Amino acid sequence: MAMRIDSVRKKASGSFEVAVSGGLLFCFDEVDAQLLELSSNNSSLDVYSLTEHSEGESIDEEMILLLSRLSTLHRARNDALLLISRAEQASRQLYQKLLKKGYEPEIAHICIRWICSEHYVDDRRYVRMLFQSHCVNRGQGPTRMQALAWPRIGLFENPQTILADSMATIPESDFMEAIKKNVESLLRKPSTFSRLNLNTISERRSFLRSFLRRQGFPYQSVEIFLETLVLKENKND
């Protein structure tokens, strides 16, 4: 069944509204057109010609399908930006949320790739945020933080690479603060040291070294912290 265009209107936001007979309404903008054209790997796809049709002109099913995909991509980008405005997101985390909203994988994938290219989502930034939240503020170790980050990051990259790059950019002062919070949390547990009969500085250092390394803190940061701890204990003595 042939369908015709009822109207083509450019909105103040820069997006286009194409109304088609039967009550169909499609909305998209130039970014959607560029993304869909690139994803199709077909330079002959002239999506911009959609806005040049006149009222009453007939269009075929292929054109309707193209309009539908453009409109769906436009909605997906708007939904993704709304999610980002509420809280920092990681690439795979945001991708999964779009799938749960009913978007097909290809549309969600195109959308997230654009989101990442615009740096609205940055997995390395997300990991650093988790480190600040879970390690520095809550006294948890990097191992737990990385376990939380792993399923949320890496839609386009290896998560291990992202984690390694992110950890390499964290200042030593942040590691020191995170270790301090981690040890304070440990010491709040009843009889932590007395239960283990740690009577000497050497025994306490050995215990803390093993504990902090299991928590995922870098060796160098652990040793720096233990050295400052020994200096304080010697000064107190």
N, C-alpha and C positions, 0 to 999 in steps of 0.2 A: 504493500500500500504506500503510494507516494505521499510525502508530507511536504509542507511548505513553511517558509519562514514568515512569522507574523511580524516580528520586529527585531532590530539590532540596535542596541543602545549602549553607549559608553558612559559609565558612571563616573561620578566625581572622584572616586578612589583610583580611577584608571583601569578598572576591570570592565569587561564587556558582558552584557546580558543579551542572550539570544533566545527569543521566544519562538517556539515551533508549534504548529497546529496540533491540537489534542491536549493542550495544557502543559506541554513540556517547556521547562525553563532551565537554561544552562548559563553558568557564570564562570568566567575564567579571566586571566590577565596574560600579559606578554611573557612573564616568567614561566607560567604553566605551559605556554606554547613552546617556548625554547626548550624546557626540560623534556617535554614529550617528544619533540622533534629529535633531540639528541639521543634519547633512550631508544627511539625506534631505529637508530643507525641508518636512517634513510633521508639523505639530503634533499630528495625530491618531494618530501612531505611538506606541503605548503599550508601550514595551519593558520597563517595570517590571513589567507583568503577567506576564512570563515567570517571575518568581520566585514567583508566587502560585498556579501550577498545582500540583495535588496528584498524588501517586503513582497511577499507573494511568490517568491522564487521557490521552485521545487528542489528538494534535496533527497539524496538516496540514503539507504540504511547505513552505508559505510560512513557517511558524513555524520549521521546521528550518533554512531558509535564513537567517533572521534570527539564530538561535542561532549558526550557523556564522560569520556575518560578525562578530558580537560577539566570538566566541572568537578569530577571526583578528586582529581589531583589538587584542585584549588581548595576544596573543603578539607582535604587531608593536611595541606600546608597550614591552613587557618587553625585546625584542631591542634596541630603540633606546636604552633606558636603560642596558643593559649596554654597548653600544658607547660611550656617552658617559662611562660610569664609567672606561673604559680610556684615553680621550684626548679632548681637545676636538674637537668636530665643527662643521662648517658645515652650513647647511640643505640645500643641494643635494647635498652630499657624503653626508650621512646618508640622504637620500632615495634616492640611487643604491645605497647599501649595502643598504637594505631591498628594493629591486627585485631585487638580485642574490640575496637570500635567498628570492626567490620570491613576495613579496607583490605583489598587483596595485596599479597606480598609485593608484587611489582610496583604498585602505586606507592606503598609505604616505603619501599626501598628508594625509589626516585626522590621522594619527599625528604627522607633522612639524609640522603647524599647532599641535597641542596642545603638543608639545615646545617650540616657540618661544614660545607664549603663557605657558608656565611659566618661560621664560628659562633652560631647561636648554641650549638652543642659542641663540646670539646672534651673528649674522654680523659685526656691528661689533666685538664682543669678539674674535671669531676673527681678524679682520684685524689688530687691535692685537697679538694674540699672534704672528701671523706676522711683523709688523714687528720685534717684539722678538727673535724667534728668528733671522730671516734677515738683517735689516739691522743691528741693534745687536750681536748676538752673532757673526754670521758675516761681517759687512762687505759684504753684498750691497746692491744699490740697490733703492729702492721699485718701480722698473719690473719687476724680476724677481719681487719679492714679490707685486705685483698680478697678474702673469701666472699665478702659482701659485694665487692666491685666486679669480680670476675664474670658473673652471668649478666651484668648490666652493660659492660663495655665491649668494644671490639667488633662492631658490625662490619667494619671494613678493614680492620687490622687484627693482628695477633694480640690478644689481651695481655700475654706475658711481656711483649715489647712495650705496650702502653704502661704497664705497671712499673717496669724497669726504668723507663724514661721519666716517669712521674716521680719515683722515689729519688732519682738522681738530682732532681731540681729542688728538693725540700731542704731548707737551710738547716745547718747543724743545730742552731738554737732551737728550732722546732723539735728536732729529735731529742734534745736534752730535756725540753719541757714535757714531751710525751713520755720519756723514760721516767722522769720524776713523778708524773701523775700515776704511771703504771706501778712504780714501787710503793707510792703512798697507798694505792688501792690494795696492794699485797699486804702491807704492814697493818692495815686495818682489820685483817682477818685474825681471829683469836690465836694467840700462841704460835705465830708463824715461825719464829726463830727458836723459841724454847722447845717446841715440839721436836725440832731437828737437832737440838743441842749444839747450836752454832755459837761457840764461845769466843772464837778469835776473829780478828779482822780478815785473815786469810780464808777462813771457812765461810764467812759472810760474803766475801767477794766471789768465791767460787760458786756459792749458791745463787747469788744474784746474776752472775755471768750466765750460768746455765739457764736460769729462768728467763732472762731478757732475750737471750738468743732464741729460745723456744717461742717467744712472743713475736719474733721476726725482726727485731731491731738489728741494724748493721753492726758488724763486729767493731768497727772503729768508734762508732758512737757509744757503744756499750763500754769500751775500754776508757774513753774519755770521762764518762760518767763515773765509773768505778774509781778512777784516779782522783777525781774531785771529792768523792765520798771518803776515800782514805785520808786525804789532806784534812778534811773537816774532822774526822775522828781523831787524828793525831793532834790536831790543834786543841780539841776538847780534852784530850788526855794531858 
